[in-house]
Amino acid sequence: MEMTTGMWVWMIAATVAWTGLLAALVFALNSRRDQSGAPPLEIAKRRYAAGEIDRDEFNRLTSDLRR
């Protein structure tokens, strides 16, 4: 069976669509991770220094992380 121009266009469009979906999935999965790669204790220290958590929460987190 000979491939027509229309068939080539659909094949290329499908390939581009699948590639786009795969790239979106990889991006979504990577964006859920902490990109800094820092240990949890360092993240808690940064959050406390930035005022995102209060002293009690910081102490609870560091106590849990050091166990």
PEGIKA-V271446 format. One line per field, one symbol per residue. ss: DSSP state (H for helix, E for strand, C for the rest). psi: psi as a letter, one per 30 degrees, with the letter a starting at -180 (. if undefined). Layout:
ss->???
psi->???
This chain:
ss->CCCCHHHHHHHHHHHHHHHHHHHHHHHHHHHCCCCCCCCHHHHHHHHHHCCCCCHHHHHHHHHHHHC
psi->kkkleeeeeeeeeeeeeeeeeeeeeeeeeeffljffglleeeeeeeeeefgflleeeeeeeeeeff.
